[in-house]
Amino acid sequence: MLKKRYLLAPGPTPVIEDALLEMARPILHHRTPQFSAIIGEVKEGLKNLFQTKGDVLILSASGTGAMEGSVSNLFSPGDNVIVINGGKFGERWVDICKSYGLNIQEINVEWGKAVDPSIVRDALKKNKEIKGVFVQASETSTTVAHPVKELADIVRERDDTILIVDGISGVGVFDIPMDKWGIDVLVSGSQKALMLPPGLSFVALSDKAWRFSEDAKLPRYYFDFRKERDKLRDNTTAYTPAISLIVGLRKVLQNIREEGLETIFARHERLAMATKAAILALGLRLLAPDSPSNCATGFFVPDGIDGGKFARFLRDELGITIAGGQGHLKGKILRIAHMGYIDIFDIIVAVSGLEMALKRFGYKVEFGRGVAAAQEILYGGIDEGTGD
Ligand SMILES: Cc1ncc(COP(=O)(O)O)c(C=O)c1O
């Protein structure tokens, strides 16, 4: 039977058509003036996206590559660091730091909640040796946004500590002005808000973080930030980059500049609000009611329903891919993503599919209730035109 597919998972997200078309062109050689011109353009587009005057490095790796590089380039064996761990990707910071022999103080946060910045302030006061604080701007596994601005305010006061922010699902979704807030390291990836396939990660460093890179003693080779920075200044990369993805990136960054960051953030906010309104209208419980991220909305599966089976039904029978839970939330929650190349009718599809799946799994549902709640909010974002 014909089935149309809808991708509403929090990465990879749908790839925008005009980037797909750009990427379908014959491959360019990367050591040519044509490709250097593309890098030159992309460099400026990334600075606009990261809201920084500094260099934004382009690495050919998924987001974890830039996360790992942020550890290996900035620290030395045995350095003391704080990791804010409130989900799967907080755990990833822990795993990377452990692998590199750092001395970790974990601040564990209940999944679905954001970190309380005063706990971080107190931990820093107690331990003057802490050199880094690691956090997610948006913890995709729990759909929580951590208070990055407040954390930056705290860390900025200390000359010998840097704040490292995983913005893989945050950058391009909501406002994370790197320079204005004084973030030291900001990481992102291609397969979320950037509407591209996976395979590129990005990282920007403050002057303070670049100073850290001079003293860091951990081994580094492929992800050597200083080498990449020097190459980038000559509009090239240290190694053969993911050329086609960078060609697609140029197009996406042009689109982002045209639409404008404020409009983009407002669009994501509206989609997130509409999704939340639908979930609540259906009588379901949000996973992160107090500090939600606009990248995705997580909610609990009603009692007695197996979340894994439910997501499989949505994907295999209705063609709608949303995400389940990770770690101890596996089978218990679902996540509808609304970042990147997602618009109002994708949300309508997801909510209406959700209603049908709920009915199939025996949950009492009145068709259209969630859809109507979402429509009320989405309608507010439609331009004035009347078709004349
Ligand atoms: C917040 C966050 N951090 C890290 C990652 C890992 O990135 P990747 O899978 O691109 O290596 C993801 C991707 O799912 C993410 O959402």
The ligand as a Gaussian input file, in Angstrom:
#p B3LYP/6-31G(d) Opt

LIG

0 1
 C       22.036000      17.234000      22.617000
 C       22.766000      16.208000      21.804000
 N       24.045000      15.972000      22.083000
 C       24.756000      15.068000      21.394000
 C       24.184000      14.356000      20.364000
 C       25.004000      13.365000      19.650000
 O       25.281000      13.773000      18.370000
 P       25.634000      12.783000      17.208000
 O       24.663000      11.661000      17.250000
 O       25.492000      13.666000      15.993000
 O       27.038000      12.342000      17.402000
 C       22.859000      14.575000      20.030000
 C       22.231000      13.827000      18.927000
 O       21.288000      13.128000      19.018000
 C       22.113000      15.531000      20.772000
 O       20.833000      15.760000      20.499000

